[in-house]
Amino acid sequence: MGRHIVNYMLKRVGGNMKRVPYMSGLRQDPASLERLAAMLNRTTEHTKRPVDAVHWIVSGREGSIRCQFPIGPSPSAKKAACDKVARVLADYTLTDQEPSILRDIFQRKFGMKDELETDAIIAEAVSLLNGEPEPGDSCGGRGRDRRLRKLTLKYAGYLEDNERLNLDGFLRFRLGEYRAEVEEAAEAAMEERMMERQYQEFMTLLKAMVEWQDTRISAVHVMHSGGHAFRLLDEQMRPLEKETEPPEPRGEAEEESLLVSRLLAVSPRQLYIHTPEPESQVIRTLIGIFGERAALCTD
């Protein structure tokens, strides 16, 4: 991540007070500087009064962004100008800097080196941060909106009271709560990735067991009435096991594990799965384990 600095200076030009921000740094990442300048310019490209127009210019030699815009003598004008810049800085933090923060966490804390795998898990962490998107919303979910508002308030409050802003230092030392939330999402994404990897390894083992086991029964019908309610019938549509007493209540994971164990024990040549929920996790697990032996019946 590059070093960003914003300086605000007041100059009297033609009788009007003008605020001159300098955003410098980013010598190692000029493309990021260009993106930030473009984001700042878009905030005023459709302004109603030409005098309010702002043009942020990137200086490649100095590694900085410069502009002038009138703010007038009133505190409300100053606040409006700071709010505009703060909103852009908040959006830039989420779109440009957040993936860099996540990449640093995954590489430094978890030792990830593969770029493609790191990109994938960064996307998973951002998805966890954003939450489910609203219908028709292509920019992210409520989580992103909440982070954007909080960051905007943080930046705006600081810009109103200070003439110098180091974005890198601001991210590190003044946005501790935000960075903690990002790190928590990174850990959650990594935990999900490890659980998925363990699940796939376990599935591979079970599938191998099915392949080398001798078949003990020609067919089993799995009658699934929804949720984790199952009955197992043989090829004559008779119960495989007689229930001597009502079954004890079990959790979904425990019920799924028991079902798989019973099917592995009888080792059917053909498995017929009758279900109204063919996309449920437990049904996909059975098909994944038994492969070509499994047939889906949705009648």
Secondary structure by P-SEA (a helix, b strand, c coil): cbbbbbbbbbbbcccbbbbbbbbbcccccaaaaaaaaaaaaaccccccccccbbbbbbccccccccccccccccaaaaaaaaaaaaaaaaaaaacccaaaaaaaaaaaccccccaaaaaaaaaaaaaaaacccccccccccaaaaaaaaaaaaaaaaaaaccccccaaaaacccaaaaaaaaaaaaaaaaaaaaaaaaaaaaaaaaaaaaaaccccccbbbbbbcccccbbbbccccccccccccccccccaaaaaaaaaaaaaaacccbbbbbccccccaaaaaaaaaacccbbbbcc
